Amino acid sequence: MSENKIYNGIMQGLQEAIAYNKGDLTTAHTRVHSVVKPITVNVYNPTDVMRMRKKLNLSQRGLAITIGVSPRTVESWEAGKSTPSGVATKLLHLIDSDNSLVDRLILRG
């Protein structure tokens, strides 16, 4: 790359920065980088799943419907045969943190 192209590139960048600083977004080229910080959730062991389900007054089937898994999956969690996946753990955490989410996820009849 020639020195002239480097100089022109730097000058163009500076002019765009000045324009952007003045509020002119038509000439400035910007990049937006976002950083996602995941929430930290605890592992739900069999006792935790059962405690939460009973606190919400849900059957195993009711909890399964709420979070979109099969009743056998909830049964397996409570029996200690398997553990909730990452997505299921996050859903359990959110519901455990805000019980009103259950009413938004299912219609109780």
Secondary structure, 3 states (H helix, E strand, C coil): CCHHHHHHHHHHHHHHHHHHHCCCCCCCCCCCCCCCCCCCCCCCCHHHHHHHHHHCCCCHHHHHHHHCCCHHHHHHHHHCCCCCCHHHHHHHHHHHHCCCHHHHHCCCC
